[in-house]
Amino acid sequence: MHRTGHWLGLDVHAVGEYKIDGEWRELEPGMVITVEPGIYIAPGNKEVAKKWRGIGIRIDDDVAVTKKSHQVLSKDVPKTIHDIEAIMAQASS
């Protein structure tokens, strides 16, 4: 349904050109990308069990490219079932 991620900008989603002169652009320090693997199962997909039809799951991370490596900006965002359910329980109390 979507790629594994895209670039992020200050005011826009997916800012910038992915290719320059037909060649994939290399990442540069200061760029920020989102890494968002996901799975989406269409409601009409009869190749999977009915209980899975119409669901979608995606886990996002935002990553800044640095001079020597990278920095995961969203590293502290809860992602486990346990952590998310704890937040939901706390919000409902």
PDB file of N, CA, C and O in Angstrom:
ATOM      1  N   MET A   1       0.814  -1.186   0.000  1.00  0.00           N
ATOM      2  CA  MET A   1       0.000   0.000   0.000  1.00  0.00           C
ATOM      3  C   MET A   1       0.863   1.257   0.000  1.00  0.00           C
ATOM      4  O   MET A   1       0.469   2.276  -0.567  1.00  0.00           O
ATOM      5  N   HIS A   2       2.023   1.198   0.623  1.00  0.00           N
ATOM      6  CA  HIS A   2       2.936   2.339   0.619  1.00  0.00           C
ATOM      7  C   HIS A   2       4.348   1.803   0.659  1.00  0.00           C
ATOM      8  O   HIS A   2       4.566   0.614   0.892  1.00  0.00           O
ATOM      9  N   ARG A   3       5.289   2.667   0.436  1.00  0.00           N
ATOM     10  CA  ARG A   3       6.693   2.250   0.527  1.00  0.00           C
ATOM     11  C   ARG A   3       7.064   2.046   1.998  1.00  0.00           C
ATOM     12  O   ARG A   3       6.236   2.189   2.898  1.00  0.00           O
ATOM     13  N   THR A   4       8.323   1.712   2.204  1.00  0.00           N
ATOM     14  CA  THR A   4       8.772   1.491   3.579  1.00  0.00           C
ATOM     15  C   THR A   4       9.020   2.790   4.323  1.00  0.00           C
ATOM     16  O   THR A   4       9.301   2.767   5.521  1.00  0.00           O
ATOM     17  N   GLY A   5       8.921   3.924   3.637  1.00  0.00           N
ATOM     18  CA  GLY A   5       9.103   5.205   4.296  1.00  0.00           C
ATOM     19  C   GLY A   5       9.141   6.339   3.294  1.00  0.00           C
ATOM     20  O   GLY A   5       8.982   6.127   2.092  1.00  0.00           O
ATOM     21  N   HIS A   6       9.355   7.549   3.801  1.00  0.00           N
ATOM     22  CA  HIS A   6       9.440   8.730   2.952  1.00  0.00           C
ATOM     23  C   HIS A   6      10.159   9.821   3.717  1.00  0.00           C
ATOM     24  O   HIS A   6      10.367   9.718   4.926  1.00  0.00           O
ATOM     25  N   TRP A   7      10.535  10.868   3.001  1.00  0.00           N
ATOM     26  CA  TRP A   7      11.206  11.994   3.637  1.00  0.00           C
ATOM     27  C   TRP A   7      10.209  12.846   4.387  1.00  0.00           C
ATOM     28  O   TRP A   7       9.020  12.868   4.070  1.00  0.00           O
ATOM     29  N   LEU A   8      10.715  13.554   5.398  1.00  0.00           N
ATOM     30  CA  LEU A   8       9.902  14.495   6.163  1.00  0.00           C
ATOM     31  C   LEU A   8      10.503  15.888   6.024  1.00  0.00           C
ATOM     32  O   LEU A   8      11.722  16.050   5.954  1.00  0.00           O
ATOM     33  N   GLY A   9       9.628  16.889   5.984  1.00  0.00           N
ATOM     34  CA  GLY A   9      10.085  18.272   5.920  1.00  0.00           C
ATOM     35  C   GLY A   9       9.519  19.070   7.057  1.00  0.00           C
ATOM     36  O   GLY A   9       8.749  18.553   7.866  1.00  0.00           O
ATOM     37  N   LEU A  10       9.896  20.338   7.127  1.00  0.00           N
ATOM     38  CA  LEU A  10       9.423  21.200   8.212  1.00  0.00           C
ATOM     39  C   LEU A  10       7.920  21.410   8.158  1.00  0.00           C
ATOM     40  O   LEU A  10       7.238  21.333   9.180  1.00  0.00           O
ATOM     41  N   ASP A  11       7.404  21.674   6.965  1.00  0.00           N
ATOM     42  CA  ASP A  11       5.989  22.006   6.840  1.00  0.00           C
ATOM     43  C   ASP A  11       5.213  21.046   5.953  1.00  0.00           C
ATOM     44  O   ASP A  11       4.001  21.188   5.791  1.00  0.00           O
ATOM     45  N   VAL A  12       5.894  20.085   5.388  1.00  0.00           N
ATOM     46  CA  VAL A  12       5.224  19.208   4.423  1.00  0.00           C
ATOM     47  C   VAL A  12       5.600  17.758   4.629  1.00  0.00           C
ATOM     48  O   VAL A  12       6.564  17.435   5.323  1.00  0.00           O
ATOM     49  N   HIS A  13       4.826  16.906   4.018  1.00  0.00           N
ATOM     50  CA  HIS A  13       5.008  15.461   4.048  1.00  0.00           C
ATOM     51  C   HIS A  13       5.696  15.055   2.755  1.00  0.00           C
ATOM     52  O   HIS A  13       5.295  15.509   1.683  1.00  0.00           O
ATOM     53  N   ALA A  14       6.705  14.223   2.824  1.00  0.00           N
ATOM     54  CA  ALA A  14       7.402  13.704   1.644  1.00  0.00           C
ATOM     55  C   ALA A  14       8.008  14.831   0.802  1.00  0.00           C
ATOM     56  O   ALA A  14       7.783  14.902  -0.407  1.00  0.00           O
ATOM     57  N   VAL A  15       8.767  15.697   1.441  1.00  0.00           N
ATOM     58  CA  VAL A  15       9.398  16.824   0.756  1.00  0.00           C
ATOM     59  C   VAL A  15      10.628  16.354  -0.026  1.00  0.00           C
ATOM     60  O   VAL A  15      11.313  15.424   0.399  1.00  0.00           O
ATOM     61  N   GLY A  16      10.904  16.983  -1.145  1.00  0.00           N
ATOM     62  CA  GLY A  16      12.126  16.721  -1.897  1.00  0.00           C
ATOM     63  C   GLY A  16      11.963  15.734  -3.024  1.00  0.00           C
ATOM     64  O   GLY A  16      10.929  15.083  -3.180  1.00  0.00           O
ATOM     65  N   GLU A  17      13.026  15.646  -3.808  1.00  0.00           N
ATOM     66  CA  GLU A  17      13.061  14.732  -4.953  1.00  0.00           C
ATOM     67  C   GLU A  17      13.784  13.448  -4.548  1.00  0.00           C
ATOM     68  O   GLU A  17      14.864  13.492  -3.960  1.00  0.00           O
ATOM     69  N   TYR A  18      13.181  12.316  -4.865  1.00  0.00           N
ATOM     70  CA  TYR A  18      13.813  11.037  -4.549  1.00  0.00           C
ATOM     71  C   TYR A  18      14.883  10.672  -5.570  1.00  0.00           C
ATOM     72  O   TYR A  18      15.820   9.935  -5.263  1.00  0.00           O
ATOM     73  N   LYS A  19      14.736  11.192  -6.783  1.00  0.00           N
ATOM     74  CA  LYS A  19      15.714  10.924  -7.836  1.00  0.00           C
ATOM     75  C   LYS A  19      16.215  12.240  -8.423  1.00  0.00           C
ATOM     76  O   LYS A  19      15.463  13.207  -8.543  1.00  0.00           O
ATOM     77  N   ILE A  20      17.490  12.261  -8.784  1.00  0.00           N
ATOM     78  CA  ILE A  20      18.085  13.394  -9.478  1.00  0.00           C
ATOM     79  C   ILE A  20      18.679  12.849 -10.771  1.00  0.00           C
ATOM     80  O   ILE A  20      19.512  11.943 -10.745  1.00  0.00           O
ATOM     81  N   ASP A  21      18.249  13.405 -11.904  1.00  0.00           N
ATOM     82  CA  ASP A  21      18.683  12.926 -13.215  1.00  0.00           C
ATOM     83  C   ASP A  21      18.490  11.418 -13.365  1.00  0.00           C
ATOM     84  O   ASP A  21      19.325  10.732 -13.954  1.00  0.00           O
ATOM     85  N   GLY A  22      17.393  10.918 -12.830  1.00  0.00           N
ATOM     86  CA  GLY A  22      17.056   9.503 -12.965  1.00  0.00           C
ATOM     87  C   GLY A  22      17.753   8.578 -11.994  1.00  0.00           C
ATOM     88  O   GLY A  22      17.514   7.371 -12.021  1.00  0.00           O
ATOM     89  N   GLU A  23      18.607   9.107 -11.139  1.00  0.00           N
ATOM     90  CA  GLU A  23      19.348   8.286 -10.175  1.00  0.00           C
ATOM     91  C   GLU A  23      18.809   8.525  -8.777  1.00  0.00           C
ATOM     92  O   GLU A  23      18.488   9.656  -8.414  1.00  0.00           O
ATOM     93  N   TRP A  24      18.708   7.452  -7.988  1.00  0.00           N
ATOM     94  CA  TRP A  24      18.238   7.598  -6.613  1.00  0.00           C
ATOM     95  C   TRP A  24      19.178   8.510  -5.846  1.00  0.00           C
ATOM     96  O   TRP A  24      20.398   8.370  -5.934  1.00  0.00           O
ATOM     97  N   ARG A  25      18.626   9.419  -5.114  1.00  0.00           N
ATOM     98  CA  ARG A  25      19.401  10.380  -4.352  1.00  0.00           C
ATOM     99  C   ARG A  25      19.952   9.729  -3.090  1.00  0.00           C
ATOM    100  O   ARG A  25      19.264   8.944  -2.437  1.00  0.00           O
ATOM    101  N   GLU A  26      21.186  10.056  -2.752  1.00  0.00           N
ATOM    102  CA  GLU A  26      21.787   9.530  -1.532  1.00  0.00           C
ATOM    103  C   GLU A  26      21.352  10.381  -0.349  1.00  0.00           C
ATOM    104  O   GLU A  26      21.110  11.581  -0.478  1.00  0.00           O
ATOM    105  N   LEU A  27      21.260   9.736   0.798  1.00  0.00           N
ATOM    106  CA  LEU A  27      20.906  10.463   2.011  1.00  0.00           C
ATOM    107  C   LEU A  27      22.053  11.374   2.412  1.00  0.00           C
ATOM    108  O   LEU A  27      23.224  11.030   2.251  1.00  0.00           O
ATOM    109  N   GLU A  28      21.699  12.550   2.941  1.00  0.00           N
ATOM    110  CA  GLU A  28      22.683  13.539   3.352  1.00  0.00           C
ATOM    111  C   GLU A  28      22.401  13.965   4.789  1.00  0.00           C
ATOM    112  O   GLU A  28      21.256  13.923   5.239  1.00  0.00           O
ATOM    113  N   PRO A  29      23.454  14.377   5.512  1.00  0.00           N
ATOM    114  CA  PRO A  29      23.229  14.872   6.876  1.00  0.00           C
ATOM    115  C   PRO A  29      22.181  15.984   6.880  1.00  0.00           C
ATOM    116  O   PRO A  29      22.183  16.870   6.026  1.00  0.00           O
ATOM    117  N   GLY A  30      21.293  15.910   7.861  1.00  0.00           N
ATOM    118  CA  GLY A  30      20.235  16.897   7.983  1.00  0.00           C
ATOM    119  C   GLY A  30      18.903  16.427   7.423  1.00  0.00           C
ATOM    120  O   GLY A  30      17.856  16.980   7.762  1.00  0.00           O
ATOM    121  N   MET A  31      18.934  15.417   6.572  1.00  0.00           N
ATOM    122  CA  MET A  31      17.675  14.875   6.056  1.00  0.00           C
ATOM    123  C   MET A  31      16.978  14.082   7.153  1.00  0.00           C
ATOM    124  O   MET A  31      17.630  13.487   8.010  1.00  0.00           O
ATOM    125  N   VAL A  32      15.656  14.078   7.120  1.00  0.00           N
ATOM    126  CA  VAL A  32      14.876  13.279   8.065  1.00  0.00           C
ATOM    127  C   VAL A  32      13.933  12.412   7.254  1.00  0.00           C
ATOM    128  O   VAL A  32      13.251  12.888   6.346  1.00  0.00           O
ATOM    129  N   ILE A  33      13.904  11.136   7.593  1.00  0.00           N
ATOM    130  CA  ILE A  33      13.029  10.201   6.896  1.00  0.00           C
ATOM    131  C   ILE A  33      12.169   9.466   7.916  1.00  0.00           C
ATOM    132  O   ILE A  33      12.524   9.356   9.090  1.00  0.00           O
ATOM    133  N   THR A  34      11.056   8.978   7.453  1.00  0.00           N
ATOM    134  CA  THR A  34      10.240   8.117   8.281  1.00  0.00           C
ATOM    135  C   THR A  34      10.419   6.696   7.774  1.00  0.00           C
ATOM    136  O   THR A  34      10.449   6.457   6.567  1.00  0.00           O
ATOM    137  N   VAL A  35      10.536   5.776   8.685  1.00  0.00           N
ATOM    138  CA  VAL A  35      10.624   4.356   8.361  1.00  0.00           C
ATOM    139  C   VAL A  35       9.330   3.749   8.876  1.00  0.00           C
ATOM    140  O   VAL A  35       9.079   3.748  10.081  1.00  0.00           O
ATOM    141  N   GLU A  36       8.505   3.233   7.970  1.00  0.00           N
ATOM    142  CA  GLU A  36       7.167   2.821   8.380  1.00  0.00           C
ATOM    143  C   GLU A  36       6.708   1.535   7.694  1.00  0.00           C
ATOM    144  O   GLU A  36       5.821   1.552   6.842  1.00  0.00           O
ATOM    145  N   PRO A  37       7.328   0.425   8.081  1.00  0.00           N
ATOM    146  CA  PRO A  37       6.842  -0.837   7.523  1.00  0.00           C
ATOM    147  C   PRO A  37       5.408  -1.087   7.977  1.00  0.00           C
ATOM    148  O   PRO A  37       5.037  -0.742   9.099  1.00  0.00           O
ATOM    149  N   GLY A  38       4.626  -1.673   7.125  1.00  0.00           N
ATOM    150  CA  GLY A  38       3.242  -1.932   7.495  1.00  0.00           C
ATOM    151  C   GLY A  38       2.647  -3.075   6.703  1.00  0.00           C
ATOM    152  O   GLY A  38       3.193  -3.513   5.690  1.00  0.00           O
ATOM    153  N   ILE A  39       1.538  -3.537   7.182  1.00  0.00           N
ATOM    154  CA  ILE A  39       0.777  -4.555   6.458  1.00  0.00           C
ATOM    155  C   ILE A  39      -0.686  -4.134   6.485  1.00  0.00           C
ATOM    156  O   ILE A  39      -1.229  -3.772   7.529  1.00  0.00           O
ATOM    157  N   TYR A  40      -1.302  -4.190   5.327  1.00  0.00           N
ATOM    158  CA  TYR A  40      -2.707  -3.833   5.195  1.00  0.00           C
ATOM    159  C   TYR A  40      -3.399  -4.964   4.453  1.00  0.00           C
ATOM    160  O   TYR A  40      -2.925  -5.407   3.407  1.00  0.00           O
ATOM    161  N   ILE A  41      -4.502  -5.425   4.986  1.00  0.00           N
ATOM    162  CA  ILE A  41      -5.239  -6.516   4.355  1.00  0.00           C
ATOM    163  C   ILE A  41      -6.589  -5.972   3.914  1.00  0.00           C
ATOM    164  O   ILE A  41      -7.388  -5.512   4.730  1.00  0.00           O
ATOM    165  N   ALA A  42      -6.825  -6.034   2.624  1.00  0.00           N
ATOM    166  CA  ALA A  42      -8.061  -5.491   2.052  1.00  0.00           C
ATOM    167  C   ALA A  42      -9.277  -6.237   2.597  1.00  0.00           C
ATOM    168  O   ALA A  42      -9.213  -7.444   2.830  1.00  0.00           O
ATOM    169  N   PRO A  43     -10.375  -5.527   2.798  1.00  0.00           N
ATOM    170  CA  PRO A  43     -11.591  -6.163   3.313  1.00  0.00           C
ATOM    171  C   PRO A  43     -12.088  -7.306   2.431  1.00  0.00           C
ATOM    172  O   PRO A  43     -12.684  -8.258   2.934  1.00  0.00           O
ATOM    173  N   GLY A  44     -11.853  -7.223   1.132  1.00  0.00           N
ATOM    174  CA  GLY A  44     -12.334  -8.259   0.227  1.00  0.00           C
ATOM    175  C   GLY A  44     -11.335  -9.361  -0.072  1.00  0.00           C
ATOM    176  O   GLY A  44     -11.591 -10.198  -0.937  1.00  0.00           O
ATOM    177  N   ASN A  45     -10.203  -9.384   0.619  1.00  0.00           N
ATOM    178  CA  ASN A  45      -9.168 -10.385   0.374  1.00  0.00           C
ATOM    179  C   ASN A  45      -9.623 -11.735   0.915  1.00  0.00           C
ATOM    180  O   ASN A  45      -9.655 -11.947   2.127  1.00  0.00           O
ATOM    181  N   LYS A  46      -9.972 -12.641   0.012  1.00  0.00           N
ATOM    182  CA  LYS A  46     -10.474 -13.959   0.416  1.00  0.00           C
ATOM    183  C   LYS A  46      -9.360 -14.982   0.609  1.00  0.00           C
ATOM    184  O   LYS A  46      -9.625 -16.148   0.903  1.00  0.00           O
ATOM    185  N   GLU A  47      -8.108 -14.541   0.440  1.00  0.00           N
ATOM    186  CA  GLU A  47      -6.972 -15.443   0.627  1.00  0.00           C
ATOM    187  C   GLU A  47      -6.518 -15.517   2.078  1.00  0.00           C
ATOM    188  O   GLU A  47      -5.640 -16.312   2.412  1.00  0.00           O
ATOM    189  N   VAL A  48      -7.108 -14.697   2.942  1.00  0.00           N
ATOM    190  CA  VAL A  48      -6.753 -14.723   4.359  1.00  0.00           C
ATOM    191  C   VAL A  48      -8.020 -14.977   5.180  1.00  0.00           C
ATOM    192  O   VAL A  48      -9.138 -14.783   4.701  1.00  0.00           O
ATOM    193  N   ALA A  49      -7.822 -15.408   6.404  1.00  0.00           N
ATOM    194  CA  ALA A  49      -8.971 -15.664   7.283  1.00  0.00           C
ATOM    195  C   ALA A  49      -9.796 -14.395   7.453  1.00  0.00           C
ATOM    196  O   ALA A  49      -9.246 -13.294   7.475  1.00  0.00           O
ATOM    197  N   LYS A  50     -11.097 -14.541   7.571  1.00  0.00           N
ATOM    198  CA  LYS A  50     -12.016 -13.409   7.660  1.00  0.00           C
ATOM    199  C   LYS A  50     -11.657 -12.447   8.802  1.00  0.00           C
ATOM    200  O   LYS A  50     -11.823 -11.235   8.668  1.00  0.00           O
ATOM    201  N   LYS A  51     -11.159 -12.996   9.932  1.00  0.00           N
ATOM    202  CA  LYS A  51     -10.850 -12.147  11.087  1.00  0.00           C
ATOM    203  C   LYS A  51      -9.738 -11.137  10.801  1.00  0.00           C
ATOM    204  O   LYS A  51      -9.620 -10.138  11.510  1.00  0.00           O
ATOM    205  N   TRP A  52      -8.912 -11.385   9.760  1.00  0.00           N
ATOM    206  CA  TRP A  52      -7.811 -10.477   9.443  1.00  0.00           C
ATOM    207  C   TRP A  52      -8.168  -9.456   8.361  1.00  0.00           C
ATOM    208  O   TRP A  52      -7.414  -8.509   8.135  1.00  0.00           O
ATOM    209  N   ARG A  53      -9.288  -9.633   7.702  1.00  0.00           N
ATOM    210  CA  ARG A  53      -9.654  -8.749   6.588  1.00  0.00           C
ATOM    211  C   ARG A  53      -9.984  -7.339   7.080  1.00  0.00           C
ATOM    212  O   ARG A  53     -10.666  -7.160   8.089  1.00  0.00           O
ATOM    213  N   GLY A  54      -9.494  -6.364   6.358  1.00  0.00           N
ATOM    214  CA  GLY A  54      -9.796  -4.972   6.676  1.00  0.00           C
ATOM    215  C   GLY A  54      -8.936  -4.357   7.764  1.00  0.00           C
ATOM    216  O   GLY A  54      -9.248  -3.272   8.254  1.00  0.00           O
ATOM    217  N   ILE A  55      -7.861  -5.027   8.151  1.00  0.00           N
ATOM    218  CA  ILE A  55      -7.006  -4.451   9.191  1.00  0.00           C
ATOM    219  C   ILE A  55      -5.752  -3.843   8.565  1.00  0.00           C
ATOM    220  O   ILE A  55      -5.380  -4.166   7.437  1.00  0.00           O
ATOM    221  N   GLY A  56      -5.128  -2.979   9.306  1.00  0.00           N
ATOM    222  CA  GLY A  56      -3.861  -2.398   8.910  1.00  0.00           C
ATOM    223  C   GLY A  56      -3.027  -2.124  10.139  1.00  0.00           C
ATOM    224  O   GLY A  56      -3.534  -1.657  11.158  1.00  0.00           O
ATOM    225  N   ILE A  57      -1.754  -2.416  10.038  1.00  0.00           N
ATOM    226  CA  ILE A  57      -0.833  -2.180  11.145  1.00  0.00           C
ATOM    227  C   ILE A  57       0.410  -1.526  10.567  1.00  0.00           C
ATOM    228  O   ILE A  57       0.961  -1.988   9.568  1.00  0.00           O
ATOM    229  N   ARG A  58       0.845  -0.452  11.199  1.00  0.00           N
ATOM    230  CA  ARG A  58       2.063   0.217  10.748  1.00  0.00           C
ATOM    231  C   ARG A  58       2.781   0.752  11.976  1.00  0.00           C
ATOM    232  O   ARG A  58       2.155   1.300  12.884  1.00  0.00           O
ATOM    233  N   ILE A  59       4.084   0.591  11.998  1.00  0.00           N
ATOM    234  CA  ILE A  59       4.902   1.103  13.088  1.00  0.00           C
ATOM    235  C   ILE A  59       5.877   2.107  12.478  1.00  0.00           C
ATOM    236  O   ILE A  59       6.702   1.752  11.636  1.00  0.00           O
ATOM    237  N   ASP A  60       5.774   3.350  12.904  1.00  0.00           N
ATOM    238  CA  ASP A  60       6.595   4.425  12.334  1.00  0.00           C
ATOM    239  C   ASP A  60       7.765   4.774  13.234  1.00  0.00           C
ATOM    240  O   ASP A  60       7.672   4.705  14.460  1.00  0.00           O
ATOM    241  N   ASP A  61       8.858   5.147  12.609  1.00  0.00           N
ATOM    242  CA  ASP A  61       9.975   5.785  13.294  1.00  0.00           C
ATOM    243  C   ASP A  61      10.456   6.921  12.413  1.00  0.00           C
ATOM    244  O   ASP A  61      10.463   6.800  11.188  1.00  0.00           O
ATOM    245  N   ASP A  62      10.855   8.015  13.022  1.00  0.00           N
ATOM    246  CA  ASP A  62      11.430   9.140  12.307  1.00  0.00           C
ATOM    247  C   ASP A  62      12.922   9.139  12.585  1.00  0.00           C
ATOM    248  O   ASP A  62      13.349   9.070  13.737  1.00  0.00           O
ATOM    249  N   VAL A  63      13.718   9.217  11.513  1.00  0.00           N
ATOM    250  CA  VAL A  63      15.162   9.065  11.626  1.00  0.00           C
ATOM    251  C   VAL A  63      15.856  10.248  10.971  1.00  0.00           C
ATOM    252  O   VAL A  63      15.582  10.580   9.817  1.00  0.00           O
ATOM    253  N   ALA A  64      16.765  10.888  11.723  1.00  0.00           N
ATOM    254  CA  ALA A  64      17.569  11.984  11.187  1.00  0.00           C
ATOM    255  C   ALA A  64      18.905  11.425  10.719  1.00  0.00           C
ATOM    256  O   ALA A  64      19.533  10.631  11.420  1.00  0.00           O
ATOM    257  N   VAL A  65      19.333  11.837   9.541  1.00  0.00           N
ATOM    258  CA  VAL A  65      20.631  11.440   9.008  1.00  0.00           C
ATOM    259  C   VAL A  65      21.665  12.412   9.571  1.00  0.00           C
ATOM    260  O   VAL A  65      21.507  13.627   9.449  1.00  0.00           O
ATOM    261  N   THR A  66      22.722  11.882  10.187  1.00  0.00           N
ATOM    262  CA  THR A  66      23.785  12.713  10.743  1.00  0.00           C
ATOM    263  C   THR A  66      25.059  12.533   9.924  1.00  0.00           C
ATOM    264  O   THR A  66      25.098  11.708   9.011  1.00  0.00           O
ATOM    265  N   LYS A  67      26.091  13.292  10.241  1.00  0.00           N
ATOM    266  CA  LYS A  67      27.349  13.198   9.483  1.00  0.00           C
ATOM    267  C   LYS A  67      27.969  11.810   9.555  1.00  0.00           C
ATOM    268  O   LYS A  67      28.539  11.328   8.576  1.00  0.00           O
ATOM    269  N   LYS A  68      27.855  11.165  10.721  1.00  0.00           N
ATOM    270  CA  LYS A  68      28.505   9.866  10.898  1.00  0.00           C
ATOM    271  C   LYS A  68      27.560   8.683  10.929  1.00  0.00           C
ATOM    272  O   LYS A  68      27.989   7.545  10.735  1.00  0.00           O
ATOM    273  N   SER A  69      26.274   8.932  11.171  1.00  0.00           N
ATOM    274  CA  SER A  69      25.360   7.806  11.352  1.00  0.00           C
ATOM    275  C   SER A  69      23.914   8.274  11.195  1.00  0.00           C
ATOM    276  O   SER A  69      23.533   8.814  10.156  1.00  0.00           O
ATOM    277  N   HIS A  70      23.123   8.060  12.233  1.00  0.00           N
ATOM    278  CA  HIS A  70      21.720   8.457  12.238  1.00  0.00           C
ATOM    279  C   HIS A  70      21.249   8.616  13.681  1.00  0.00           C
ATOM    280  O   HIS A  70      21.904   8.155  14.616  1.00  0.00           O
ATOM    281  N   GLN A  71      20.114   9.269  13.846  1.00  0.00           N
ATOM    282  CA  GLN A  71      19.506   9.421  15.164  1.00  0.00           C
ATOM    283  C   GLN A  71      18.030   9.101  15.024  1.00  0.00           C
ATOM    284  O   GLN A  71      17.330   9.729  14.230  1.00  0.00           O
ATOM    285  N   VAL A  72      17.552   8.130  15.785  1.00  0.00           N
ATOM    286  CA  VAL A  72      16.139   7.763  15.761  1.00  0.00           C
ATOM    287  C   VAL A  72      15.401   8.742  16.668  1.00  0.00           C
ATOM    288  O   VAL A  72      15.493   8.655  17.893  1.00  0.00           O
ATOM    289  N   LEU A  73      14.669   9.672  16.061  1.00  0.00           N
ATOM    290  CA  LEU A  73      13.995  10.723  16.807  1.00  0.00           C
ATOM    291  C   LEU A  73      12.815  10.202  17.620  1.00  0.00           C
ATOM    292  O   LEU A  73      12.441  10.799  18.629  1.00  0.00           O
ATOM    293  N   SER A  74      12.243   9.112  17.192  1.00  0.00           N
ATOM    294  CA  SER A  74      11.051   8.564  17.848  1.00  0.00           C
ATOM    295  C   SER A  74      11.368   7.342  18.706  1.00  0.00           C
ATOM    296  O   SER A  74      10.489   6.522  18.968  1.00  0.00           O
ATOM    297  N   LYS A  75      12.613   7.221  19.140  1.00  0.00           N
ATOM    298  CA  LYS A  75      13.033   6.018  19.875  1.00  0.00           C
ATOM    299  C   LYS A  75      12.281   5.790  21.178  1.00  0.00           C
ATOM    300  O   LYS A  75      12.168   4.654  21.639  1.00  0.00           O
ATOM    301  N   ASP A  76      11.771   6.853  21.771  1.00  0.00           N
ATOM    302  CA  ASP A  76      11.081   6.707  23.052  1.00  0.00           C
ATOM    303  C   ASP A  76       9.575   6.540  22.922  1.00  0.00           C
ATOM    304  O   ASP A  76       8.874   6.461  23.931  1.00  0.00           O
ATOM    305  N   VAL A  77       9.070   6.485  21.706  1.00  0.00           N
ATOM    306  CA  VAL A  77       7.629   6.298  21.500  1.00  0.00           C
ATOM    307  C   VAL A  77       7.278   4.844  21.797  1.00  0.00           C
ATOM    308  O   VAL A  77       7.928   3.940  21.273  1.00  0.00           O
ATOM    309  N   PRO A  78       6.263   4.598  22.625  1.00  0.00           N
ATOM    310  CA  PRO A  78       5.877   3.222  22.952  1.00  0.00           C
ATOM    311  C   PRO A  78       5.430   2.453  21.700  1.00  0.00           C
ATOM    312  O   PRO A  78       4.707   2.985  20.857  1.00  0.00           O
ATOM    313  N   LYS A  79       5.874   1.190  21.594  1.00  0.00           N
ATOM    314  CA  LYS A  79       5.519   0.374  20.441  1.00  0.00           C
ATOM    315  C   LYS A  79       5.056  -1.030  20.794  1.00  0.00           C
ATOM    316  O   LYS A  79       4.433  -1.704  19.974  1.00  0.00           O
ATOM    317  N   THR A  80       5.355  -1.474  22.005  1.00  0.00           N
ATOM    318  CA  THR A  80       4.956  -2.835  22.367  1.00  0.00           C
ATOM    319  C   THR A  80       3.479  -2.848  22.765  1.00  0.00           C
ATOM    320  O   THR A  80       2.921  -1.832  23.179  1.00  0.00           O
ATOM    321  N   ILE A  81       2.873  -4.003  22.631  1.00  0.00           N
ATOM    322  CA  ILE A  81       1.467  -4.156  23.019  1.00  0.00           C
ATOM    323  C   ILE A  81       1.296  -3.752  24.479  1.00  0.00           C
ATOM    324  O   ILE A  81       0.368  -3.018  24.822  1.00  0.00           O
ATOM    325  N   HIS A  82       2.187  -4.230  25.332  1.00  0.00           N
ATOM    326  CA  HIS A  82       2.108  -3.936  26.765  1.00  0.00           C
ATOM    327  C   HIS A  82       2.147  -2.428  27.027  1.00  0.00           C
ATOM    328  O   HIS A  82       1.315  -1.906  27.769  1.00  0.00           O
ATOM    329  N   ASP A  83       3.098  -1.736  26.426  1.00  0.00           N
ATOM    330  CA  ASP A  83       3.234  -0.291  26.655  1.00  0.00           C
ATOM    331  C   ASP A  83       2.029   0.487  26.133  1.00  0.00           C
ATOM    332  O   ASP A  83       1.554   1.412  26.793  1.00  0.00           O
ATOM    333  N   ILE A  84       1.541   0.125  24.974  1.00  0.00           N
ATOM    334  CA  ILE A  84       0.388   0.825  24.389  1.00  0.00           C
ATOM    335  C   ILE A  84      -0.867   0.583  25.219  1.00  0.00           C
ATOM    336  O   ILE A  84      -1.633   1.511  25.476  1.00  0.00           O
ATOM    337  N   GLU A  85      -1.078  -0.664  25.637  1.00  0.00           N
ATOM    338  CA  GLU A  85      -2.246  -0.962  26.475  1.00  0.00           C
ATOM    339  C   GLU A  85      -2.161  -0.237  27.817  1.00  0.00           C
ATOM    340  O   GLU A  85      -3.187   0.186  28.350  1.00  0.00           O
ATOM    341  N   ALA A  86      -0.965  -0.087  28.369  1.00  0.00           N
ATOM    342  CA  ALA A  86      -0.803   0.648  29.636  1.00  0.00           C
ATOM    343  C   ALA A  86      -1.173   2.115  29.456  1.00  0.00           C
ATOM    344  O   ALA A  86      -1.817   2.698  30.327  1.00  0.00           O
ATOM    345  N   ILE A  87      -0.784   2.705  28.365  1.00  0.00           N
ATOM    346  CA  ILE A  87      -1.144   4.093  28.089  1.00  0.00           C
ATOM    347  C   ILE A  87      -2.645   4.236  27.922  1.00  0.00           C
ATOM    348  O   ILE A  87      -3.243   5.178  28.440  1.00  0.00           O
ATOM    349  N   MET A  88      -3.263   3.298  27.194  1.00  0.00           N
ATOM    350  CA  MET A  88      -4.700   3.342  26.984  1.00  0.00           C
ATOM    351  C   MET A  88      -5.458   3.179  28.310  1.00  0.00           C
ATOM    352  O   MET A  88      -6.465   3.848  28.538  1.00  0.00           O
ATOM    353  N   ALA A  89      -4.969   2.289  29.180  1.00  0.00           N
ATOM    354  CA  ALA A  89      -5.622   2.071  30.474  1.00  0.00           C
ATOM    355  C   ALA A  89      -5.502   3.320  31.344  1.00  0.00           C
ATOM    356  O   ALA A  89      -6.447   3.695  32.037  1.00  0.00           O
ATOM    357  N   GLN A  90      -4.349   3.950  31.303  1.00  0.00           N
ATOM    358  CA  GLN A  90      -4.123   5.163  32.096  1.00  0.00           C
ATOM    359  C   GLN A  90      -5.029   6.295  31.596  1.00  0.00           C
ATOM    360  O   GLN A  90      -5.559   7.062  32.400  1.00  0.00           O
ATOM    361  N   ALA A  91      -5.207   6.402  30.295  1.00  0.00           N
ATOM    362  CA  ALA A  91      -6.047   7.465  29.730  1.00  0.00           C
ATOM    363  C   ALA A  91      -7.515   7.282  30.076  1.00  0.00           C
ATOM    364  O   ALA A  91      -8.253   8.259  30.202  1.00  0.00           O
ATOM    365  N   SER A  92      -7.940   6.040  30.229  1.00  0.00           N
ATOM    366  CA  SER A  92      -9.365   5.794  30.502  1.00  0.00           C
ATOM    367  C   SER A  92      -9.708   5.873  31.985  1.00  0.00           C
ATOM    368  O   SER A  92     -10.881   5.845  32.359  1.00  0.00           O
ATOM    369  N   SER A  93      -8.672   5.972  32.835  1.00  0.00           N
ATOM    370  CA  SER A  93      -8.955   6.035  34.287  1.00  0.00           C
ATOM    371  C   SER A  93      -9.070   7.465  34.787  1.00  0.00           C
ATOM    372  O   SER A  93      -9.304   7.686  35.975  1.00  0.00           O
TER     373      SER A  93
END
